[in-house]
Amino acid sequence: MTDQMQCITLAQRPFGAPKDEDFALETRDIPTPGEGEVLVRVHYMSLDPYMRGRMNDAKSYAEPVPIGGVMEGGGCGEVIASNDPSYAPGDMVFGMFGWATHGIQPGNMLRKLDPRVPITTSLGVLGMPGFTGWYGLTELGKPKKGETLVVAAATGPVGSMVGQIAKARGLRTVAIAGGADKCALATEKFGFDAAIDHRAHSDASSLRKELAAACPDGIDIYFENVGGKVFEAVLPLMNRFGRIPVCGMISGYNATEMPEGPDRFPMFWSTVLIKHLTASGFIISNHFDLYPAFLQEVVPMISSGQVAYLEDIAEGIENAPRTFMGLLEGKNVGKQIVKLI
Ligand code: NDP
């Protein structure tokens, strides 16, 4: 076993879209696990949109990554040394190891993986993103049979879970995705009733026309993943007593200043008021008490084929920064993962 590992650190804070110079690839000694700690060789690491927020020195729900610090993130791999009696070398686990080939975590921060499913599912469909879609839809969206749901980033791990659970509960599901290929995936692989390419529309009103045609009974649940033009297109089409689980706003993650238009806020809020809408923000890390309920419902749906999933696997830790830049631009097709071994 080599005694060196590789990791990606934050070299400088990005201004706008991240660039190569914002990251550094470093070689370090593999650390030795202390009391109660476990050393893991990471096989696959996850890339997620929230990591863009961690690169900013801004007040948020989590601390930023310090300059020179290892980029934050989850990964799955094999225990190679353990000072926790619950784990033995060879066990496959999930943990927050950062963008790194090896990582140490206290045993109580790890999750053992189910050997019956591929380990990559712990990063996507059965991991944090899939759980996010399930939680936001079922707990906050409160879906009812016969209603209409709209979700953007619809072929990603959050959006595809939202669409498939909504479909299983008898809703009409409308996807918004970037490009013809992703729209075809949305309907053919994930069973959406209709799919709309947001990139084919330069403004919200043109997108709204196509959406209105796809949602003849209006929209009861808008699962908010992207904000911006899509949100503006959707809002006037919401039905009375509609629900908006506010999950993410990726269209603004690389923004260098607040988008224009505080003068539009009264229009947004008057729609919320007049239509009795409920908008509920959430951060999934505060809701893991429901994770077992999610697994109980979704694992059988994956085994039976009722829930499909798609993974986009890049190779090599050195390619993680470029792959992450692509994720923020929609270049990923499915859950973005990086294979390290
Ligand atoms: P995805 O794998 O779906 O990747 C992001 C996708 O966003 C891209 O592929 C692209 O899809 C879409 N996108 C990028 N820019 C734009 C844009 N300007 N307008 C519209 N769509 C755009 O991501 P996830 O499924 O992992 O995450 C989806 C959302 O959920 C994100 O906003 C994320 O931050 C949020 N999230 C929130 C959590 C919470 O706790 N609240 C937890 C986990 C995720 P396309 O090409 O189809 O447009």
Boltz pocket constraint, residues with backbone or C-beta under 6 A from the ligand:
constraints:
  - pocket:
      binder: B
      contacts: [[A, 47], [A, 48], [A, 49], [A, 50], [A, 128], [A, 129], [A, 132], [A, 152], [A, 153], [A, 154], [A, 155], [A, 156], [A, 157], [A, 158], [A, 159], [A, 176], [A, 177], [A, 178], [A, 179], [A, 182], [A, 198], [A, 224], [A, 225], [A, 226], [A, 227], [A, 228], [A, 230], [A, 246], [A, 247], [A, 248], [A, 249], [A, 250], [A, 251], [A, 252], [A, 282], [A, 283], [A, 284], [A, 285], [A, 326], [A, 327], [A, 328], [A, 329], [A, 330], [A, 331], [A, 332], [A, 334], [A, 335], [A, 336]]
      max_distance: 6.0
